[in-house]
Amino acid sequence: MPKPSAQPGHPAPTFSLNSVEGTPRALPDLHANGPLLLVFLRHLG
């Protein structure tokens, strides 16, 4: 089964990640404070 992917103009799928402090952060919680920009990099450096 293919995984859902984000499309321009559509809401991003809900997910959560750990912050640098180790605290779980969920997308809806971050978005509640206002607009949010998501950036995913395959290579850094």
Backbone torsions as a table, in degrees:
resi	resn	phi	psi	omega
1	MET	NA	127.1	179.9
2	PRO	-69.4	146.6	177.3
3	LYS	-79.4	146.7	177.6
4	PRO	-66.6	147.7	177.4
5	SER	-127.4	153.4	179.8
6	ALA	-76.5	140.2	177.7
7	GLN	-120.4	145.1	177.7
8	PRO	-54.5	134.6	178.2
9	GLY	85.0	-3.1	179.2
10	HIS	-114.6	151.8	177.6
11	PRO	-62.3	146.4	176.7
12	ALA	-71.9	147.8	175.6
13	PRO	-61.9	146.2	178.9
14	THR	-69.5	134.2	175.8
15	PHE	-154.3	167.5	175.7
16	SER	-136.5	149.6	178.5
17	LEU	-138.9	162.1	175.2
18	ASN	-86.4	140.1	175.6
19	SER	-73.8	175.9	177.9
20	VAL	-64.5	-21.3	176.3
21	GLU	-85.2	-7.3	-179.6
22	GLY	94.0	3.7	179.4
23	THR	-83.0	128.9	176.8
24	PRO	-64.6	134.3	177.9
25	ARG	-127.1	125.5	-179.7
26	ALA	-101.2	145.4	-178.6
27	LEU	-54.9	-46.9	-179.8
28	PRO	-60.5	-33.9	178.9
29	ASP	-66.7	-41.2	179.5
30	LEU	-69.5	-39.0	-178.0
31	HIS	-71.0	-21.7	-179.8
32	ALA	-63.8	-23.3	-179.3
33	ASN	-84.6	-3.8	-179.7
34	GLY	134.5	-169.2	-178.7
35	PRO	-57.5	151.9	-175.2
36	LEU	-137.1	136.5	177.0
37	LEU	-111.3	122.4	178.0
38	LEU	-102.6	130.4	178.5
39	VAL	-129.1	126.3	178.1
40	PHE	-119.0	124.8	-179.4
41	LEU	-114.1	132.2	176.8
42	ARG	-79.0	-35.9	-178.2
43	HIS	-134.1	136.1	178.1
44	LEU	-131.1	118.6	177.0
45	GLY	105.7	NA	NA
